[in-house]
């Protein structure tokens, strides 16, 4: 599944569509501690988190994860949204818990 296919699933609200929507999602990574995400983030994974700040975008860039999915009704703060637009990072959101969002993506990966 690609980032575009995840967007097109209609399961998540789109906060920002990034440049690399043809990137293949290879896994799901659920984590809210930025230091762990930075050291253990899986390249190509869709990152499900409740961290909606600018540091989340930096960690995504460092780890080459494919996109951010904000769970539990979390939104990007203003600075983070501006940075996501500037850096062309795909950010989606849902009111569902992290586990359910991650499980949905995992199921789509087959």
N, CA, C and O atoms as a MOPAC input file, in Angstrom:
PM7 MOZYME 1SCF
protein

 N      0.84100 1    -1.16400 1     0.00000 1
 C      0.00000 1     0.00000 1     0.00000 1
 C      0.89900 1     1.24500 1     0.00000 1
 O      1.94100 1     1.27300 1     0.65500 1
 N      0.48400 1     2.24600 1    -0.73000 1
 C      1.21000 1     3.50900 1    -0.76900 1
 C      0.55200 1     4.52700 1     0.16800 1
 O     -0.55700 1     4.31500 1     0.65700 1
 N      1.24800 1     5.61600 1     0.40300 1
 C      0.68100 1     6.69100 1     1.21000 1
 C     -0.60100 1     7.20000 1     0.54900 1
 O     -1.58000 1     7.48000 1     1.24100 1
 N     -0.60600 1     7.32200 1    -0.76600 1
 C     -1.81200 1     7.77600 1    -1.48500 1
 C     -2.96600 1     6.81800 1    -1.26200 1
 O     -4.09800 1     7.25900 1    -1.05800 1
 N     -2.71200 1     5.53700 1    -1.29600 1
 C     -3.77800 1     4.55500 1    -1.06300 1
 C     -4.32100 1     4.66700 1     0.35700 1
 O     -5.51800 1     4.48100 1     0.58000 1
 N     -3.45100 1     4.96800 1     1.31900 1
 C     -3.91000 1     5.17600 1     2.69300 1
 C     -4.79800 1     6.42500 1     2.76400 1
 O     -5.83800 1     6.41900 1     3.42200 1
 N     -4.37900 1     7.48500 1     2.08400 1
 C     -5.19400 1     8.70100 1     2.02600 1
 C     -6.54700 1     8.38900 1     1.38700 1
 O     -7.59000 1     8.79000 1     1.90200 1
 N     -6.52200 1     7.67700 1     0.27300 1
 C     -7.73900 1     7.37300 1    -0.47500 1
 C     -8.66100 1     6.38400 1     0.23400 1
 O     -9.81800 1     6.22600 1    -0.15600 1
 N     -8.16000 1     5.72100 1     1.26900 1
 C     -9.00500 1     4.75500 1     1.99900 1
 C    -10.18400 1     5.44600 1     2.67800 1
 O    -11.19300 1     4.80800 1     2.97800 1
 N    -10.05600 1     6.74900 1     2.91900 1
 C    -11.12600 1     7.48600 1     3.56900 1
 C    -11.21600 1     7.25000 1     5.06100 1
 O    -12.12000 1     7.77000 1     5.71600 1
 N    -10.31700 1     6.49100 1     5.59900 1
 C    -10.32200 1     6.14800 1     7.02600 1
 C     -9.80700 1     7.30500 1     7.87900 1
 O    -10.20100 1     7.44400 1     9.03700 1
 N     -8.93600 1     8.12800 1     7.31800 1
 C     -8.28400 1     9.18200 1     8.07600 1
 C     -8.56900 1    10.54900 1     7.46400 1
 O     -8.69700 1    10.68700 1     6.24700 1
 N     -8.66500 1    11.54800 1     8.32200 1
 C     -8.79400 1    12.92600 1     7.87300 1
 C     -7.41600 1    13.40300 1     7.42000 1
 O     -6.41200 1    13.11800 1     8.07200 1
 N     -7.37200 1    14.11500 1     6.32300 1
 C     -6.10600 1    14.61300 1     5.79400 1
 C     -5.79500 1    15.96900 1     6.42300 1
 O     -6.57900 1    16.91100 1     6.30700 1
 N     -4.65600 1    16.05800 1     7.08000 1
 C     -4.16600 1    17.32400 1     7.63300 1
 C     -3.29200 1    18.00800 1     6.59200 1
 O     -3.41200 1    19.21000 1     6.35800 1
 N     -2.41000 1    17.22900 1     5.96700 1
 C     -1.54800 1    17.74200 1     4.90200 1
 C     -1.14800 1    16.59400 1     3.98000 1
 O     -0.81500 1    15.50200 1     4.43900 1
 N     -1.18500 1    16.85200 1     2.68900 1
 C     -0.70500 1    15.87400 1     1.71000 1
 C      0.70900 1    16.26900 1     1.33400 1
 O      0.94900 1    17.37800 1     0.85700 1
 N      1.63600 1    15.36300 1     1.54900 1
 C      3.03200 1    15.62700 1     1.24400 1
 C      3.37900 1    15.30500 1    -0.19100 1
 O      2.51100 1    14.96100 1    -0.99400 1
 N      4.65100 1    15.41900 1    -0.50500 1
 C      5.13800 1    15.22100 1    -1.86600 1
 C      5.29700 1    13.74700 1    -2.22900 1
 O      5.17100 1    13.38100 1    -3.39700 1
 N      5.57000 1    12.90500 1    -1.24300 1
 C      5.93400 1    11.51100 1    -1.53600 1
 C      4.76400 1    10.55500 1    -1.32800 1
 O      4.88400 1     9.57200 1    -0.59600 1
 N      3.63700 1    10.84100 1    -1.96800 1
 C      2.45900 1     9.98600 1    -1.77300 1
 C      2.58600 1     8.64200 1    -2.48600 1
 O      1.79100 1     7.73500 1    -2.24100 1
 N      3.56700 1     8.50800 1    -3.35600 1
 C      3.78800 1     7.22200 1    -4.01900 1
 C      4.69700 1     6.30400 1    -3.20000 1
 O      4.98900 1     5.18200 1    -3.61400 1
 N      5.14500 1     6.78900 1    -2.02800 1
 C      5.99500 1     5.98600 1    -1.15200 1
 C      5.22500 1     4.77600 1    -0.64100 1
 O      4.08000 1     4.89000 1    -0.20100 1
 N      5.86600 1     3.62600 1    -0.70500 1
 C      5.24500 1     2.39800 1    -0.21200 1
 C      5.33000 1     2.35300 1     1.31200 1
 O      6.39800 1     2.55500 1     1.89000 1
 N      4.19800 1     2.08600 1     1.95100 1
 C      4.17400 1     1.87600 1     3.39800 1
 C      4.55800 1     0.42600 1     3.63800 1
 O      3.91100 1    -0.49100 1     3.13200 1
 N      5.61200 1     0.22500 1     4.41200 1
 C      6.14800 1    -1.11800 1     4.61800 1
 C      5.76600 1    -1.72100 1     5.96000 1
 O      5.86700 1    -2.93300 1     6.14900 1
 N      5.32300 1    -0.87600 1     6.90200 1
 C      5.05100 1    -1.35500 1     8.25500 1
 C      4.26000 1    -0.28200 1     8.99400 1
 O      3.96800 1     0.77700 1     8.43900 1
 N      3.92000 1    -0.55900 1    10.23500 1
 C      3.27800 1     0.40400 1    11.12000 1
 C      4.16300 1     0.54700 1    12.35000 1
 O      4.68900 1    -0.44000 1    12.86500 1
 N      4.32200 1     1.77800 1    12.81700 1
 C      5.10600 1     2.03200 1    14.01500 1
 C      4.27000 1     2.90300 1    14.93000 1
 O      3.91200 1     4.02300 1    14.56400 1
 N      3.95300 1     2.40200 1    16.12200 1
 C      3.17000 1     3.15300 1    17.10500 1
 C      4.05900 1     3.50700 1    18.28200 1
 O      4.58400 1     2.62500 1    18.96100 1
 N      4.22800 1     4.81100 1    18.52300 1
 C      5.10400 1     5.24700 1    19.60300 1
 C      4.87100 1     6.72500 1    19.87700 1
 O      4.65500 1     7.51200 1    18.95600 1
 N      4.91600 1     7.09800 1    21.17000 1
 C      4.73600 1     8.49200 1    21.55100 1
 C      5.97400 1     9.10500 1    22.19300 1
 O      5.96300 1    10.28200 1    22.55300 1
 N      7.00200 1     8.35200 1    22.33500 1
 C      8.23200 1     8.87500 1    22.92000 1
 C      9.20100 1     9.16300 1    21.77600 1
 O      9.66200 1     8.24600 1    21.09600 1
 N      9.50400 1    10.44000 1    21.57200 1
 C     10.28100 1    10.83800 1    20.40500 1
 C     11.66700 1    10.20800 1    20.35800 1
 O     12.15400 1     9.87500 1    19.27700 1
 N     12.30700 1    10.03900 1    21.50500 1
 C     13.64700 1     9.43900 1    21.49900 1
 C     13.60100 1     7.98300 1    21.04100 1
 O     14.51300 1     7.52000 1    20.35600 1
 N     12.56000 1     7.27000 1    21.41100 1
 C     12.42800 1     5.88100 1    20.94800 1
 C     12.08400 1     5.86500 1    19.46300 1
 O     12.63100 1     5.06600 1    18.70300 1
 N     11.18400 1     6.73900 1    19.05500 1
 C     10.82700 1     6.80700 1    17.63500 1
 C     12.05500 1     7.13800 1    16.78900 1
 O     12.22100 1     6.60200 1    15.69300 1
 N     12.91100 1     8.02000 1    17.29700 1
 C     14.11900 1     8.40300 1    16.56400 1
 C     15.08700 1     7.22700 1    16.43900 1
 O     15.73100 1     7.06300 1    15.40300 1
 N     15.19300 1     6.41800 1    17.47400 1
 C     16.16600 1     5.32700 1    17.44100 1
 C     15.60600 1     4.03200 1    16.86900 1
 O     16.36700 1     3.18100 1    16.40900 1
 N     14.29000 1     3.87200 1    16.89000 1
 C     13.70500 1     2.60000 1    16.45400 1
 C     12.67000 1     2.72900 1    15.34700 1
 O     12.07200 1     1.73700 1    14.93000 1
 N     12.45800 1     3.95100 1    14.87200 1
 C     11.49400 1     4.14800 1    13.78800 1
 C     11.88100 1     3.30300 1    12.58600 1
 O     13.06000 1     3.17000 1    12.25900 1
 N     10.89400 1     2.74400 1    11.94500 1
 C     11.11200 1     1.81800 1    10.83200 1
 C     10.97300 1     2.56600 1     9.50800 1
 O      9.92400 1     3.14400 1     9.22300 1
 N     12.01600 1     2.55300 1     8.71700 1
 C     11.96700 1     3.21200 1     7.41100 1
 C     10.76800 1     2.69600 1     6.62000 1
 O     10.57200 1     1.48800 1     6.49300 1
 N      9.98000 1     3.60800 1     6.09800 1
 C      8.81500 1     3.24700 1     5.30000 1
 C      7.54100 1     3.03300 1     6.10300 1
 O      6.46800 1     2.86900 1     5.52300 1
 N      7.64200 1     3.03400 1     7.42300 1
 C      6.46100 1     2.77900 1     8.25200 1
 C      5.54600 1     3.99500 1     8.31900 1
 O      5.99200 1     5.13800 1     8.21100 1
 N      4.26500 1     3.72500 1     8.49600 1
 C      3.31300 1     4.77200 1     8.85700 1
 C      3.42100 1     4.91000 1    10.37300 1
 O      3.23400 1     3.93600 1    11.10200 1
 N      3.71900 1     6.10200 1    10.84100 1
 C      3.94200 1     6.34000 1    12.26700 1
 C      2.65300 1     6.83900 1    12.89900 1
 O      2.16400 1     7.91800 1    12.56300 1
 N      2.10800 1     6.05300 1    13.81100 1
 C      0.88900 1     6.42000 1    14.52500 1
 C      1.29100 1     6.93900 1    15.90100 1
 O      1.97500 1     6.24800 1    16.65700 1
 N      0.86200 1     8.17100 1    16.22600 1
 C      1.27900 1     8.82000 1    17.45800 1
 C      0.24200 1     9.84300 1    17.91000 1
 O     -0.68100 1    10.17300 1    17.16500 1
 N      0.39600 1    10.33500 1    19.12100 1
 C     -0.42200 1    11.44800 1    19.60400 1
 C      0.41300 1    12.72000 1    19.72700 1
 O     -0.07100 1    13.73500 1    20.22700 1
 N      1.63800 1    12.66900 1    19.28300 1
 C      2.54600 1    13.81600 1    19.37700 1
 C      2.35700 1    14.70800 1    18.14300 1
 O      2.76600 1    14.34400 1    17.04000 1
 N      1.74100 1    15.86600 1    18.33400 1
 C      1.43400 1    16.73800 1    17.21000 1
 C      2.25100 1    18.01000 1    17.18800 1
 O      1.72200 1    19.08800 1    16.91700 1
 N      3.53700 1    17.89400 1    17.47100 1
 C      4.36000 1    19.10800 1    17.47500 1
 C      5.45400 1    19.03100 1    16.40700 1
 O      5.60100 1    18.02500 1    15.71300 1
 N      6.19600 1    20.09200 1    16.30000 1
 C      7.21500 1    20.22300 1    15.25300 1
 C      8.31700 1    19.16500 1    15.37600 1
 O      8.90400 1    18.76200 1    14.37200 1
 N      8.59700 1    18.72100 1    16.59000 1
 C      9.63400 1    17.69500 1    16.78800 1
 C      9.23400 1    16.36600 1    16.14100 1
 O     10.09600 1    15.60400 1    15.70300 1
 N      7.95600 1    16.09300 1    16.08300 1
 C      7.46900 1    14.87100 1    15.43200 1
 C      7.85700 1    14.87600 1    13.96000 1
 O      8.26400 1    13.84900 1    13.41600 1
 N      7.73100 1    16.02300 1    13.32400 1
 C      8.10200 1    16.13500 1    11.91100 1
 C      9.59700 1    15.91500 1    11.71200 1
 O     10.01300 1    15.29200 1    10.73600 1
 N     10.39700 1    16.42600 1    12.63400 1
 C     11.84700 1    16.24400 1    12.54700 1
 C     12.22000 1    14.77300 1    12.67000 1
 O     13.07300 1    14.27900 1    11.93300 1
 N     11.58000 1    14.07800 1    13.60100 1
 C     11.86800 1    12.64800 1    13.78700 1
 C     11.45300 1    11.86400 1    12.54400 1
 O     12.16700 1    10.95600 1    12.11800 1
 N     10.31400 1    12.20600 1    11.96600 1
 C      9.87800 1    11.52400 1    10.74800 1
 C     10.93100 1    11.68700 1     9.65200 1
 O     11.26300 1    10.72600 1     8.95800 1
 N     11.44300 1    12.88000 1     9.50400 1
 C     12.46400 1    13.13700 1     8.48000 1
 C     13.74700 1    12.35900 1     8.73500 1
 O     14.36700 1    11.85200 1     7.80000 1
 N     14.14300 1    12.26500 1     9.98600 1
 C     15.37100 1    11.53800 1    10.33700 1
 C     15.25500 1    10.03300 1    10.10500 1
 O     16.23800 1     9.37700 1     9.76100 1
 N     14.06300 1     9.49300 1    10.29100 1
 C     13.88500 1     8.04300 1    10.22400 1
 C     13.37800 1     7.55400 1     8.87600 1
 O     13.34600 1     6.35000 1     8.62200 1
 N     12.98600 1     8.47400 1     8.02000 1
 C     12.42300 1     8.11900 1     6.70700 1
 C     11.15200 1     7.28100 1     6.81200 1
 O     10.86600 1     6.46500 1     5.93500 1
 N     10.38700 1     7.48600 1     7.89300 1
 C      9.06400 1     6.86300 1     7.93700 1
 C      8.21400 1     7.54400 1     6.87400 1
 O      8.52700 1     8.65900 1     6.45600 1
 N      7.14400 1     6.89100 1     6.43100 1
 C      6.41300 1     7.34900 1     5.25300 1
 C      5.42000 1     8.47200 1     5.51800 1
 O      5.22400 1     9.33200 1     4.65800 1
 N      4.79600 1     8.48300 1     6.67500 1
 C      3.79500 1     9.49800 1     6.98500 1
 C      3.49500 1     9.44300 1     8.47900 1
 O      3.88900 1     8.51000 1     9.17900 1
 N      2.79000 1    10.46500 1     8.94600 1
 C      2.36900 1    10.52700 1    10.34200 1
 C      0.85700 1    10.37400 1    10.38700 1
 O      0.13900 1    10.99900 1     9.60700 1
 N      0.37900 1     9.54200 1    11.30000 1
 C     -1.05500 1     9.42100 1    11.56200 1
 C     -1.26100 1     9.81400 1    13.01700 1
 O     -0.83700 1     9.10500 1    13.92900 1
 N     -1.91300 1    10.94700 1    13.22300 1
 C     -2.20800 1    11.41500 1    14.57600 1
 C     -3.47500 1    10.72700 1    15.07500 1
 O     -4.50900 1    10.75100 1    14.40800 1
 N     -3.38700 1    10.12100 1    16.23900 1
 C     -4.51000 1     9.37600 1    16.80700 1
 C     -5.12000 1    10.12300 1    17.99300 1
 O     -4.62300 1    11.16700 1    18.41600 1
 N     -6.20600 1     9.56000 1    18.51500 1
 C     -6.86600 1    10.09200 1    19.72400 1
 C     -7.35400 1    11.53000 1    19.54800 1
 O     -7.46800 1    12.26400 1    20.52900 1
 N     -7.64300 1    11.94000 1    18.31500 1
 C     -8.13500 1    13.29100 1    18.06900 1
 C     -7.08300 1    14.37200 1    18.12800 1
 O     -7.41100 1    15.55800 1    18.17000 1
 N     -5.82300 1    13.97800 1    18.13300 1
 C     -4.72100 1    14.94000 1    18.19500 1
 C     -4.62200 1    15.72900 1    16.89000 1
 O     -4.88600 1    15.19700 1    15.81100 1
 N     -4.24700 1    16.97800 1    16.99700 1
 C     -3.99500 1    17.82600 1    15.83300 1
 C     -2.56300 1    18.34500 1    15.88700 1
 O     -1.94100 1    18.37700 1    16.94800 1
 N     -2.05700 1    18.74600 1    14.74100 1
 C     -0.77400 1    19.44100 1    14.72100 1
 C     -0.97400 1    20.83400 1    15.30300 1
 O     -2.00300 1    21.47000 1    15.07000 1
 N      0.01300 1    21.30600 1    16.06200 1
 C     -0.05500 1    22.69800 1    16.48700 1
 C      0.25800 1    23.56900 1    15.26200 1
 O      0.67900 1    23.06000 1    14.22300 1
 N      0.05100 1    24.87700 1    15.39400 1
 C      0.19300 1    25.78900 1    14.25100 1
 C      1.57700 1    25.74300 1    13.61300 1
 O      1.69900 1    25.69900 1    12.38900 1
 N      2.60800 1    25.75400 1    14.43300 1
 C      3.97800 1    25.73100 1    13.90100 1
 C      4.25000 1    24.42500 1    13.15800 1
 O      4.89100 1    24.42200 1    12.10600 1
 N      3.76000 1    23.32100 1    13.71200 1
 C      3.98000 1    22.02100 1    13.07600 1
 C      3.22200 1    21.91700 1    11.75300 1
 O      3.73900 1    21.36400 1    10.78200 1
 N      2.01200 1    22.44200 1    11.71400 1
 C      1.25400 1    22.38600 1    10.45700 1
 C      1.96300 1    23.19800 1     9.37300 1
 O      2.05600 1    22.75800 1     8.22700 1
 N      2.45700 1    24.37300 1     9.73200 1
 C      3.18700 1    25.19600 1     8.76400 1
 C      4.43700 1    24.47100 1     8.26600 1
 O      4.76200 1    24.52700 1     7.08000 1
 N      5.13300 1    23.79200 1     9.17600 1
 C      6.34600 1    23.05100 1     8.81100 1
 C      6.00500 1    21.83300 1     7.94400 1
 O      6.74300 1    21.52400 1     7.00800 1
 N      4.91100 1    21.14500 1     8.23800 1
 C      4.48700 1    20.00200 1     7.41800 1
 C      4.19400 1    20.44700 1     5.99000 1
 O      4.54100 1    19.75700 1     5.03200 1
 N      3.56000 1    21.59600 1     5.85800 1
 C      3.27600 1    22.14000 1     4.52800 1
 C      4.58700 1    22.49900 1     3.83200 1
 O      4.79800 1    22.14700 1     2.67200 1
 N      5.45600 1    23.19400 1     4.54100 1
 C      6.74600 1    23.61000 1     3.98000 1
 C      7.60000 1    22.42700 1     3.54900 1
 O      8.20200 1    22.44200 1     2.47500 1
 N      7.65100 1    21.39700 1     4.39800 1
 C      8.50600 1    20.23800 1     4.11600 1
 C      7.79400 1    19.14400 1     3.31900 1
 O      8.38100 1    18.10500 1     3.01700 1
 N      6.53500 1    19.38400 1     2.98500 1
 C      5.74700 1    18.45600 1     2.16100 1
 C      5.65100 1    17.06600 1     2.79600 1
 O      5.89900 1    16.04800 1     2.15000 1
 N      5.28000 1    17.05400 1     4.09000 1
 C      5.12800 1    15.81200 1     4.85300 1
 C      3.64400 1    15.46700 1     4.95300 1
 O      2.82300 1    16.32100 1     5.28500 1
 N      3.31000 1    14.22400 1     4.66700 1
 C      1.91800 1    13.78900 1     4.78100 1
 C      1.58100 1    13.52600 1     6.23800 1
 O      2.26300 1    12.77300 1     6.93300 1
 N      0.50100 1    14.17400 1     6.68100 1
 C     -0.00900 1    13.99700 1     8.03900 1
 C     -1.50100 1    13.72200 1     7.94700 1
 O     -2.25300 1    14.47500 1     7.32800 1
 N     -1.91100 1    12.63400 1     8.57400 1
 C     -3.31900 1    12.25300 1     8.64700 1
 C     -3.73700 1    12.26100 1    10.10100 1
 O     -2.88000 1    12.31500 1    10.98200 1
 N     -5.03500 1    12.20800 1    10.38100 1
 C     -5.48700 1    12.16400 1    11.77000 1
 C     -6.76600 1    11.33900 1    11.88800 1
 O     -7.49300 1    11.12100 1    10.91800 1
 N     -7.00800 1    10.88800 1    13.13100 1
 C     -8.21100 1    10.12700 1    13.44800 1
 C     -8.55800 1    10.33700 1    14.91700 1
 O     -7.69700 1    10.68100 1    15.72700 1
 N     -9.80600 1    10.13000 1    15.24500 1
 C    -10.22700 1    10.16400 1    16.64400 1
 C    -10.00600 1     8.81100 1    17.32400 1
 O    -10.11600 1     8.70200 1    18.54500 1
 N     -9.69900 1     7.79400 1    16.54100 1
 C     -9.51400 1     6.44800 1    17.09300 1
 C     -8.23000 1     6.35000 1    17.92100 1
 O     -7.30300 1     7.13900 1    17.74200 1
 N     -8.19000 1     5.37600 1    18.82400 1
 C     -6.95600 1     5.13500 1    19.58300 1
 C     -5.82100 1     4.68000 1    18.66100 1
 O     -6.05500 1     4.18800 1    17.55700 1
 N     -4.61200 1     4.85300 1    19.13500 1
 C     -3.43700 1     4.44700 1    18.35300 1
 C     -3.51200 1     2.99300 1    17.91200 1
 O     -3.23200 1     2.67000 1    16.75800 1
 N     -3.89000 1     2.11900 1    18.83800 1
 C     -3.91000 1     0.69200 1    18.51500 1
 C     -4.84800 1     0.41200 1    17.34800 1
 O     -4.48600 1    -0.30200 1    16.41300 1
 N     -6.04900 1     0.97300 1    17.40200 1
 C     -7.01600 1     0.71500 1    16.32800 1
 C     -6.55500 1     1.29700 1    15.00400 1
 O     -6.73000 1     0.67200 1    13.95800 1
 N     -5.97100 1     2.48300 1    15.03600 1
 C     -5.45700 1     3.09300 1    13.80100 1
 C     -4.32700 1     2.23300 1    13.23200 1
 O     -4.29400 1     1.95300 1    12.03400 1
 N     -3.41500 1     1.82200 1    14.09100 1
 C     -2.30500 1     0.97700 1    13.65400 1
 C     -2.77100 1    -0.37300 1    13.14300 1
 O     -2.25200 1    -0.89300 1    12.15500 1
 N     -3.75000 1    -0.93000 1    13.82300 1
 C     -4.29200 1    -2.23000 1    13.40700 1
 C     -4.94800 1    -2.13400 1    12.02800 1
 O     -4.81200 1    -3.03700 1    11.20200 1
 N     -5.65500 1    -1.03600 1    11.79300 1
 C     -6.27500 1    -0.83300 1    10.48400 1
 C     -5.20300 1    -0.81600 1     9.38400 1
 O     -5.33000 1    -1.50000 1     8.36900 1
 N     -4.14500 1    -0.02100 1     9.60500 1
 C     -3.08100 1     0.07500 1     8.60400 1
 C     -2.40100 1    -1.28000 1     8.42600 1
 O     -2.12600 1    -1.70200 1     7.30300 1
 N     -2.13600 1    -1.95100 1     9.53100 1
 C     -1.52100 1    -3.29000 1     9.46200 1
 C     -2.36900 1    -4.23300 1     8.61200 1
 O     -1.84500 1    -4.97300 1     7.77800 1
 N     -3.67400 1    -4.19900 1     8.83000 1
 C     -4.57700 1    -5.05500 1     8.04600 1
 C     -4.53300 1    -4.73700 1     6.56700 1
 O     -4.63000 1    -5.64300 1     5.74000 1
 N     -4.38800 1    -3.46900 1     6.21500 1
 C     -4.30200 1    -3.06800 1     4.81400 1
 C     -2.99300 1    -3.51700 1     4.17500 1
 O     -2.91800 1    -3.70100 1     2.96000 1
 N     -1.96800 1    -3.69100 1     4.99600 1
 C     -0.67700 1    -4.13100 1     4.45800 1
 C     -0.68300 1    -5.61800 1     4.10300 1
 O      0.17700 1    -6.09400 1     3.36300 1
 N     -1.65900 1    -6.33800 1     4.63800 1
 C     -1.77600 1    -7.75800 1     4.32900 1
 C     -0.96700 1    -8.54300 1     5.23800 1
 O     -0.93600 1    -9.76900 1     5.13400 1

